[in-house]
Amino acid sequence: ALSRDAAHVFKGYAHGAVDYLAVPIIPELLRAKVRVFVDLARKTAALQRESAERQRLEREAIHAQHFLLLGRLAASMSHEIRNPLSAITLHIDLLQEELRQPAPPSADVLAESFTAITTHLTRLHDLVHDYLSLARVATLERTPQDLGTAVETWAQEWRPLAAARGVALQLACLRPLGHAVFHANTLRRVVL
């Protein structure tokens, strides 16, 4: 620059300058400034590499957590699938027995067995659908819902399972739970 006037210096910076050298140029000063900017450029590049590496490691950690979750879910799912499959097998055995030796209330037995099989098949379908959705995306779609109502609904399904094992399922204090944001099927599996 031709002038060391503050207005000219400010105008240079306003147009994107990172430093200001006035003429005549002093070689030692120019070398020192170039050395500082080269060092700054190297440090900036190193920081960018470190940041990129940190982001890569964070992505890998998220992937590892996702696969760990999927592994746990697969183990849980295999356990969860056995219950409805066992119930379906039991009802099919009942149906086969009823077909071999029909009893007087045969229509009622058949209807109850078909209803139970349909219920358990729907549950299996939901489990597989949920698992596949987890395998496809890293995040679940959560929606605001009344938590107490959800637990009451699930409890109606679980009461017969609990009663079969000699457990009386009782619910208390569900109304004050209020609304929460959650993925219903995933939370249902956790509670179950």
Contacts in CASP RR format, 6 or more apart in sequence:
PFRMAT RR
TARGET T0000
AUTHOR 0000-0000-0000
METHOD contacts of the structure
MODEL  1
ALSRDAAHVFKGYAHGAVDYLAVPIIPELLRAKVRVFVDLARKTAALQRE
SAERQRLEREAIHAQHFLLLGRLAASMSHEIRNPLSAITLHIDLLQEELR
QPAPPSADVLAESFTAITTHLTRLHDLVHDYLSLARVATLERTPQDLGTA
VETWAQEWRPLAAARGVALQLACLRPLGHAVFHANTLRRVVL
1 8 0 8 1.000
1 9 0 8 1.000
1 12 0 8 1.000
1 20 0 8 1.000
1 21 0 8 1.000
1 22 0 8 1.000
1 23 0 8 1.000
2 8 0 8 1.000
2 22 0 8 1.000
2 23 0 8 1.000
3 22 0 8 1.000
4 22 0 8 1.000
9 20 0 8 1.000
12 20 0 8 1.000
13 20 0 8 1.000
18 37 0 8 1.000
19 33 0 8 1.000
19 37 0 8 1.000
21 29 0 8 1.000
21 30 0 8 1.000
21 33 0 8 1.000
62 138 0 8 1.000
66 138 0 8 1.000
69 134 0 8 1.000
70 134 0 8 1.000
70 135 0 8 1.000
73 131 0 8 1.000
73 134 0 8 1.000
74 131 0 8 1.000
76 189 0 8 1.000
77 127 0 8 1.000
77 131 0 8 1.000
80 127 0 8 1.000
80 189 0 8 1.000
80 192 0 8 1.000
81 124 0 8 1.000
81 127 0 8 1.000
83 161 0 8 1.000
84 120 0 8 1.000
84 121 0 8 1.000
84 123 0 8 1.000
84 124 0 8 1.000
84 127 0 8 1.000
85 120 0 8 1.000
85 124 0 8 1.000
87 116 0 8 1.000
87 120 0 8 1.000
88 116 0 8 1.000
88 117 0 8 1.000
88 120 0 8 1.000
88 121 0 8 1.000
91 113 0 8 1.000
91 114 0 8 1.000
91 116 0 8 1.000
91 117 0 8 1.000
91 120 0 8 1.000
92 113 0 8 1.000
92 117 0 8 1.000
94 109 0 8 1.000
94 113 0 8 1.000
95 110 0 8 1.000
95 113 0 8 1.000
95 114 0 8 1.000
98 106 0 8 1.000
98 109 0 8 1.000
98 110 0 8 1.000
98 113 0 8 1.000
103 109 0 8 1.000
126 185 0 8 1.000
127 189 0 8 1.000
130 185 0 8 1.000
130 186 0 8 1.000
130 189 0 8 1.000
133 140 0 8 1.000
134 140 0 8 1.000
134 186 0 8 1.000
140 183 0 8 1.000
140 186 0 8 1.000
141 183 0 8 1.000
142 181 0 8 1.000
142 182 0 8 1.000
142 183 0 8 1.000
143 181 0 8 1.000
143 182 0 8 1.000
143 183 0 8 1.000
143 184 0 8 1.000
144 179 0 8 1.000
144 180 0 8 1.000
144 181 0 8 1.000
145 179 0 8 1.000
145 180 0 8 1.000
145 181 0 8 1.000
145 182 0 8 1.000
145 184 0 8 1.000
146 177 0 8 1.000
146 178 0 8 1.000
146 179 0 8 1.000
147 174 0 8 1.000
147 177 0 8 1.000
147 178 0 8 1.000
147 179 0 8 1.000
147 180 0 8 1.000
147 182 0 8 1.000
148 174 0 8 1.000
148 175 0 8 1.000
148 177 0 8 1.000
148 178 0 8 1.000
149 174 0 8 1.000
150 182 0 8 1.000
150 184 0 8 1.000
150 187 0 8 1.000
150 188 0 8 1.000
151 171 0 8 1.000
151 174 0 8 1.000
151 177 0 8 1.000
151 191 0 8 1.000
152 171 0 8 1.000
152 174 0 8 1.000
154 188 0 8 1.000
154 191 0 8 1.000
154 192 0 8 1.000
155 169 0 8 1.000
155 171 0 8 1.000
158 169 0 8 1.000
158 192 0 8 1.000
159 169 0 8 1.000
162 168 0 8 1.000
162 169 0 8 1.000
163 169 0 8 1.000
END
